[in-house]
Amino acid sequence: MASRSNPAVAIVMGSKTDWPVLEYTVNTLKEFGVASTVKVMSAHRTPHEASAFAESAAKNGYKVIIGAAGGAAHLCGVLAGHTTLPVIGIPVKGWALDGMDSLLSTVQMPKGVPVATVAIGKAGAINAAILAVQILALSDADLRRKLAAYKKSMAKEVLKADAELQKELEA
């Protein structure tokens, strides 16, 4: 998967204002050597373009679609309704309800049209990338090794923080 000329992951955001969140997704994918395509499409303002993109995504070599939207957040559902590829949804904080509206819109999909929904905002943006890498790693041993190293690194950080805290508590 790493260094592919045709990216395996498509990232679609509902508005360019979502970029500060989605930048974490792109950067996390890059850490694993996974290239991505980033697009701006709206479920409401460019529904035909969003549908056409999703319908041709598999044919164009994508393996996973990551969608992000705020407010009504229908983008991921539109994408999922027009492809058989896995779709991961990132709820983005919008103008109301501190992102809860986006979360509920993204997670409440009808049976047969799944969207794997992650956390609101930055944590979700990073987790969407990790989930995409996990999906791609099912058929890529190099990505599986990178994921194992990533998990070990996270564990070391936690154990180091615990050791530092224990020293502070003893003082």
N, C-alpha and C positions, 0 to 999 in steps of 0.2 A: 504494500500500500504506500509506503513512504516514497516520496519523490516521483509520484505519478504525474505524467503530463496532463492527464485528465483527472481532475479532482473527484474523489469518491463521495464527498460530502457537499451538499448544497445548503447554504444558509440563506433563508429568506426572511427579511424583516418588513414589518408593515409600514415603517416610516424611517427615514434617515435619522430621525431623533433617537431611534433605538440603538444606533451604532455604539455609543459609549458602553452599553451593556454587551452587545454582540462582539465587541473587540476582544473581550475575555474568551469567548468561544473560539474565535480565530486563533488567538495566541496559544490557547491550550492545545488545539489541534496541531499547531506548528511544533509544539514541544514534543509531540509524538511523531513528527514527520508526515503528518496527514495534511494534504493540501485541500483547500475548499474554494468554492465559488460563493460570492456574496452578492445578493440582489435585494432591491427594494421593490415590493409589490404589495398591493392592498387588496384585501378580500372584498372591500366595498368600492374602492375607486378604480381598480384595475382587475376586476374579477375574471375577465376573459384571459388576460395575460397570466394571472396566477394559475388558473385552471390548465392552460396550455403548457405552462412550465412543468407543472406536476405530472401531466399526462405524458410528457416526453422525457421526464427525468431518468427513468431506467434506461431507455433507449440511448440517452446521452451519456451513459456510464456512471451515473450516481448510484450509490448504494444506500445512502441515508439522507433524509432531508431534515434539517433543523429549522423550525419556524419560530418567530418571535413577534409578539404584538401586544399592544396595550389596549386599554379601554374595552370595547366589545370583544376584541381578540378572536375573531372568527377565522383568521388566516390559516392557522394550523388545521382546522377542520376542513377548510376548502382544499388545502393541499392533500390531506389524507383521503378526502373523498374522490380524488382524481388520480391516485397512484396506488400501487401495491407495495411500494417501498415503506420501510419504517419511517414514521414521522415523530420527531421529538419536539415538544412545544415548550417554549420559554415564556412564561407570563412576564410582561414588562410593566413596571409602575406607570400608570397613566395619570390622568387628571383627576380621577375620582377613586375613592376607597383604597388608596395606597397600594394598588395592585391586586387587591382581592377580587375586583371585577374581572380582571384579566385572568387570574388563576381559575376562577369558576367557569369562565367562558372556555378556557383551554381544556380543562379537565372533564367537563360535562359533555362527553361525546356519546352519540347513540351507539347501540350495539353494532358491531361489524365495521366501525370506523374508528379504530383506536388512535389515540395520540398519547405517546408516553410523555407525561407532563412532569417537569422538574420544578424546582423552587423559583420564587419570584426574584428577578434581578441577577446580580453578579454571581451568587452561588449557583443559581440555575443555569446561567450561561456557561460556567465551568463544568457543571455536572452534565449538561447536554453534550458537551464535547467529549467528556469521559465516556458517557453512554454510547455515543457514536463510535468511539474507538473500541469499546467492548464489543459492539456489534461487528465491526470490521475485523476484530481479532479472532472471531470465530473461524475465519479462513486465512489468517495471517499469523504465522508463528512469531515473526519479528515483533509485531504489535503486542502479542501475548507476553513476550519477554519484557517489553517496555512497560506494560501495565503492572507486571509483577514487581519490577524495580520501583515504579511510582508508588505502589502500595507500601513497599518496604521503607521507602524514603519518608512517607507520611508517618509510619509507625515510629521510626527513629526520632522524628521531630517531636512527637508526643512524649516519648520516653525521656528525651532530653529535657523537655519542659517540666516533666514530673521531677526529674532529678534536681533541676534548678530550684523548683518550689520546695522540695524536701530540705535542701540546704538552707533556704531562707527561713523555713519553719524551725529548724534546729538552732538558728542563731539567736 
